[in-house]
Amino acid sequence: MSAVTAPLRRSRETAPDPRRHLHVVDEPVIRHTLAYALVMIAVVGASVFGAVALNALAAGASVEARALDAHVSDAERTYAQLVADVASLEDPARIRETALELGLVPSGPARFITLERNLPADGAVVATERPGATQDPLKPLLSVER
């Protein structure tokens, strides 16, 4: 079996007949130009309206962002002023002057007190026995365990 191509068929309208100067035309296609124009006007109008609406929203957001930036800069300025006020209030020279105005006097030389720990909880036995008093035999044991 072999495949053979079929010959091309020629249509009748390939060459116009020179004897006939008239030929048959198809029915004119009804074009709905008014409907097309209205649809195009609606599409263009919607796109223009959308662009204007988006531009208005962007402008509103820009105004709000600018107001927030102004508020942030005011808050930063106030914070810096408050930090400076706290630093001036913590100044040791100002505290000394205020203390002297209130009638406080400067302290003398520093003294240190050292305490000896002779507590029963540390394992030391207190040597304050009264003659004739009976001592509980468990008391030293309980105070050592604490």
DRENGUFI-131631 format. One record per residue (C-alpha): residue number from 1; x, y, z. Coordinates in nm, 4 decimals, decimal comma. Last residue first. Layout:
N
<site><n>NUM</n><u>X</u><v>Y</v><w>Z</w></site>
...
! end
This chain:
146
<site><n>146</n><u>1,8740</u><v>2,4788</v><w>11,0518</w></site>
<site><n>145</n><u>2,0433</u><v>2,1595</v><w>11,1574</w></site>
<site><n>144</n><u>2,2605</u><v>2,3261</v><w>11,4203</w></site>
<site><n>143</n><u>1,9601</u><v>2,4844</v><w>11,5919</w></site>
<site><n>142</n><u>1,7875</u><v>2,1481</v><w>11,6283</w></site>
<site><n>141</n><u>2,0910</u><v>1,9792</v><w>11,7838</w></site>
<site><n>140</n><u>2,1558</u><v>2,2611</v><w>12,0255</w></site>
<site><n>139</n><u>1,7885</u><v>2,2528</v><w>12,1391</w></site>
<site><n>138</n><u>1,7636</u><v>1,8748</v><w>12,1792</w></site>
<site><n>137</n><u>1,9139</u><v>1,8565</v><w>12,5341</w></site>
<site><n>136</n><u>1,6780</u><v>2,1252</v><w>12,6675</w></site>
<site><n>135</n><u>1,8703</u><v>2,3299</v><w>12,9189</w></site>
<site><n>134</n><u>1,8016</u><v>2,3221</v><w>13,2859</w></site>
<site><n>133</n><u>1,8505</u><v>2,6455</v><w>13,4672</w></site>
<site><n>132</n><u>2,0396</u><v>2,6336</v><w>13,8002</w></site>
<site><n>131</n><u>2,3148</u><v>2,8629</v><w>13,6885</w></site>
<site><n>130</n><u>2,2216</u><v>3,0614</v><w>13,3879</w></site>
<site><n>129</n><u>2,3889</u><v>2,9640</v><w>13,0694</w></site>
<site><n>128</n><u>2,4805</u><v>3,2354</v><w>12,8242</w></site>
<site><n>127</n><u>2,7523</u><v>3,0598</v><w>12,6315</w></site>
<site><n>126</n><u>2,5654</u><v>3,0456</v><w>12,3005</w></site>
<site><n>125</n><u>2,6639</u><v>2,7405</v><w>12,1030</w></site>
<site><n>124</n><u>2,7925</u><v>2,8107</v><w>11,7556</w></site>
<site><n>123</n><u>2,6674</u><v>2,5926</v><w>11,4740</w></site>
<site><n>122</n><u>2,5732</u><v>2,8690</v><w>11,2320</w></site>
<site><n>121</n><u>2,2058</u><v>2,8405</v><w>11,3296</w></site>
<site><n>120</n><u>2,3019</u><v>2,9047</v><w>11,6894</w></site>
<site><n>119</n><u>2,4347</u><v>3,2439</v><w>11,5923</w></site>
<site><n>118</n><u>2,7801</u><v>3,3635</v><w>11,6702</w></site>
<site><n>117</n><u>2,8267</u><v>3,5690</v><w>11,3605</w></site>
<site><n>116</n><u>3,0753</u><v>3,8361</v><w>11,4275</w></site>
<site><n>115</n><u>2,9776</u><v>4,1672</v><w>11,2829</w></site>
<site><n>114</n><u>3,2075</u><v>4,4080</v><w>11,1101</w></site>
<site><n>113</n><u>3,1164</u><v>4,7749</v><w>11,1087</w></site>
<site><n>112</n><u>3,2672</u><v>5,0068</v><w>10,8536</w></site>
<site><n>111</n><u>3,3155</u><v>5,3775</v><w>10,8905</w></site>
<site><n>110</n><u>3,3271</u><v>5,6386</v><w>10,6152</w></site>
<site><n>109</n><u>3,4547</u><v>5,9833</v><w>10,7033</w></site>
<site><n>108</n><u>3,1929</u><v>6,2409</v><w>10,7829</w></site>
<site><n>107</n><u>2,8714</u><v>6,2973</v><w>10,5939</w></site>
<site><n>106</n><u>2,7767</u><v>6,6255</v><w>10,4359</w></site>
<site><n>105</n><u>2,4940</u><v>6,8109</v><w>10,6086</w></site>
<site><n>104</n><u>2,1275</u><v>6,8127</v><w>10,5141</w></site>
<site><n>103</n><u>1,9403</u><v>7,1391</v><w>10,5529</w></site>
<site><n>102</n><u>1,7050</u><v>7,1180</v><w>10,2536</w></site>
<site><n>101</n><u>1,9196</u><v>7,3665</v><w>10,0617</w></site>
<site><n>100</n><u>2,2241</u><v>7,1454</v><w>10,1256</w></site>
<site><n>99</n><u>2,0380</u><v>6,8454</v><w>9,9782</w></site>
<site><n>98</n><u>1,9356</u><v>7,0485</v><w>9,6722</w></site>
<site><n>97</n><u>2,2937</u><v>7,1588</v><w>9,6147</w></site>
<site><n>96</n><u>2,4201</u><v>6,8001</v><w>9,6466</w></site>
<site><n>95</n><u>2,1523</u><v>6,6693</v><w>9,4049</w></site>
<site><n>94</n><u>2,2433</u><v>6,9417</v><w>9,1544</w></site>
<site><n>93</n><u>2,6117</u><v>6,8480</v><w>9,1766</w></site>
<site><n>92</n><u>2,5271</u><v>6,4771</v><w>9,1348</w></site>
<site><n>91</n><u>2,3390</u><v>6,5399</v><w>8,8050</w></site>
<site><n>90</n><u>2,0377</u><v>6,3079</v><w>8,7937</w></site>
<site><n>89</n><u>1,7965</u><v>6,5977</v><w>8,7312</w></site>
<site><n>88</n><u>2,0023</u><v>6,7186</v><w>8,4335</w></site>
<site><n>87</n><u>2,0050</u><v>6,3689</v><w>8,2820</w></site>
<site><n>86</n><u>1,6298</u><v>6,3334</v><w>8,3373</w></site>
<site><n>85</n><u>1,5669</u><v>6,6657</v><w>8,1603</w></site>
<site><n>84</n><u>1,7913</u><v>6,5652</v><w>7,8667</w></site>
<site><n>83</n><u>1,6038</u><v>6,2377</v><w>7,8313</w></site>
<site><n>82</n><u>1,2739</u><v>6,4296</v><w>7,8410</w></site>
<site><n>81</n><u>1,3920</u><v>6,6660</v><w>7,5664</w></site>
<site><n>80</n><u>1,5023</u><v>6,3730</v><w>7,3476</w></site>
<site><n>79</n><u>1,1647</u><v>6,2051</v><w>7,4000</w></site>
<site><n>78</n><u>0,9794</u><v>6,5247</v><w>7,3075</w></site>
<site><n>77</n><u>1,1823</u><v>6,5564</v><w>6,9850</w></site>
<site><n>76</n><u>1,1194</u><v>6,1919</v><w>6,9018</w></site>
<site><n>75</n><u>0,7446</u><v>6,2394</v><w>6,9632</w></site>
<site><n>74</n><u>0,7374</u><v>6,5460</v><w>6,7383</w></site>
<site><n>73</n><u>0,9249</u><v>6,3538</v><w>6,4650</w></site>
<site><n>72</n><u>0,6787</u><v>6,0650</v><w>6,4960</w></site>
<site><n>71</n><u>0,3762</u><v>6,2982</v><w>6,4701</w></site>
<site><n>70</n><u>0,5195</u><v>6,4657</v><w>6,1606</w></site>
<site><n>69</n><u>0,5818</u><v>6,1235</v><w>6,0036</w></site>
<site><n>68</n><u>0,2243</u><v>6,0213</v><w>6,0878</w></site>
<site><n>67</n><u>0,0877</u><v>6,3354</v><w>5,9198</w></site>
<site><n>66</n><u>0,2980</u><v>6,2659</v><w>5,6074</w></site>
<site><n>65</n><u>0,1747</u><v>5,9078</v><w>5,5993</w></site>
<site><n>64</n><u>-0,1883</u><v>6,0253</v><w>5,6243</w></site>
<site><n>63</n><u>-0,1404</u><v>6,2735</v><w>5,3403</w></site>
<site><n>62</n><u>0,0233</u><v>6,0039</v><w>5,1265</w></site>
<site><n>61</n><u>-0,2576</u><v>5,7594</v><w>5,2006</w></site>
<site><n>60</n><u>-0,5109</u><v>6,0165</v><w>5,0853</w></site>
<site><n>59</n><u>-0,3127</u><v>6,0845</v><w>4,7666</w></site>
<site><n>58</n><u>-0,2909</u><v>5,7115</v><w>4,6936</w></site>
<site><n>57</n><u>-0,6655</u><v>5,6736</v><w>4,7417</w></site>
<site><n>56</n><u>-0,7315</u><v>5,9661</v><w>4,5069</w></site>
<site><n>55</n><u>-0,4987</u><v>5,8186</v><w>4,2436</w></site>
<site><n>54</n><u>-0,6726</u><v>5,4823</v><w>4,2729</w></site>
<site><n>53</n><u>-1,0112</u><v>5,6501</v><w>4,2228</w></site>
<site><n>52</n><u>-0,8859</u><v>5,8495</v><w>3,9227</w></site>
<site><n>51</n><u>-0,7440</u><v>5,5364</v><w>3,7588</w></site>
<site><n>50</n><u>-1,0623</u><v>5,3411</v><w>3,8277</w></site>
<site><n>49</n><u>-1,2820</u><v>5,6171</v><w>3,6835</w></site>
<site><n>48</n><u>-1,0628</u><v>5,6328</v><w>3,3722</w></site>
<site><n>47</n><u>-1,0815</u><v>5,2532</v><w>3,3343</w></site>
<site><n>46</n><u>-1,4578</u><v>5,2524</v><w>3,3848</w></site>
<site><n>45</n><u>-1,5055</u><v>5,5307</v><w>3,1288</w></site>
<site><n>44</n><u>-1,2887</u><v>5,3514</v><w>2,8729</w></site>
<site><n>43</n><u>-1,4837</u><v>5,0285</v><w>2,9204</w></site>
<site><n>42</n><u>-1,8213</u><v>5,2054</v><w>2,9112</w></site>
<site><n>41</n><u>-1,7273</u><v>5,4034</v><w>2,5988</w></site>
<site><n>40</n><u>-1,6087</u><v>5,0815</v><w>2,4312</w></site>
<site><n>39</n><u>-1,9351</u><v>4,9061</v><w>2,5165</w></site>
<site><n>38</n><u>-2,1394</u><v>5,1991</v><w>2,3877</w></site>
<site><n>37</n><u>-1,9396</u><v>5,2142</v><w>2,0643</w></site>
<site><n>36</n><u>-1,9801</u><v>4,8416</v><w>2,0067</w></site>
<site><n>35</n><u>-2,3546</u><v>4,8665</v><w>2,0715</w></site>
<site><n>34</n><u>-2,3837</u><v>5,1569</v><w>1,8283</w></site>
<site><n>33</n><u>-2,1647</u><v>4,9857</v><w>1,5687</w></site>
<site><n>32</n><u>-2,3780</u><v>4,6740</v><w>1,5579</w></site>
<site><n>31</n><u>-2,2646</u><v>4,5508</v><w>1,2230</w></site>
<site><n>30</n><u>-2,5059</u><v>4,3679</v><w>1,0008</w></site>
<site><n>29</n><u>-2,3011</u><v>4,1750</v><w>0,7507</w></site>
<site><n>28</n><u>-2,3997</u><v>4,2607</v><w>0,3955</w></site>
<site><n>27</n><u>-2,5412</u><v>3,9669</v><w>0,2121</w></site>
<site><n>26</n><u>-2,2856</u><v>3,8021</v><w>-0,0117</w></site>
<site><n>25</n><u>-2,2013</u><v>3,9387</v><w>-0,3528</w></site>
<site><n>24</n><u>-2,2853</u><v>3,7866</v><w>-0,6893</w></site>
<site><n>23</n><u>-2,0849</u><v>3,9036</v><w>-0,9914</w></site>
<site><n>22</n><u>-2,1333</u><v>4,1544</v><w>-1,2655</w></site>
<site><n>21</n><u>-1,8769</u><v>4,2153</v><w>-1,5378</w></site>
<site><n>20</n><u>-1,9548</u><v>3,8932</v><w>-1,7154</w></site>
<site><n>19</n><u>-1,7784</u><v>3,8345</v><w>-2,0433</w></site>
<site><n>18</n><u>-1,4403</u><v>3,8466</v><w>-1,8821</w></site>
<site><n>17</n><u>-1,5269</u><v>3,5483</v><w>-1,6634</w></site>
<site><n>16</n><u>-1,3470</u><v>3,5814</v><w>-1,3391</w></site>
<site><n>15</n><u>-1,0694</u><v>3,3309</v><w>-1,2818</w></site>
<site><n>14</n><u>-1,0560</u><v>3,1266</v><w>-0,9658</w></site>
<site><n>13</n><u>-1,4225</u><v>3,1474</v><w>-0,8995</w></site>
<site><n>12</n><u>-1,5050</u><v>2,7980</v><w>-1,0168</w></site>
<site><n>11</n><u>-1,2962</u><v>2,6243</v><w>-0,7589</w></site>
<site><n>10</n><u>-1,0049</u><v>2,4043</v><w>-0,8546</w></site>
<site><n>9</n><u>-0,9714</u><v>2,0658</v><w>-0,7054</w></site>
<site><n>8</n><u>-0,6269</u><v>1,9649</v><w>-0,6007</w></site>
<site><n>7</n><u>-0,5178</u><v>1,6180</v><w>-0,7090</w></site>
<site><n>6</n><u>-0,5209</u><v>1,3500</v><w>-0,4405</w></site>
<site><n>5</n><u>-0,1940</u><v>1,2499</v><w>-0,2880</w></site>
<site><n>4</n><u>-0,0919</u><v>0,8883</v><w>-0,3192</w></site>
<site><n>3</n><u>-0,0158</u><v>0,6830</v><w>-0,0161</w></site>
<site><n>2</n><u>0,1206</u><v>0,3393</v><w>-0,0850</w></site>
<site><n>1</n><u>0,0000</u><v>0,0000</v><w>0,0000</w></site>
! end
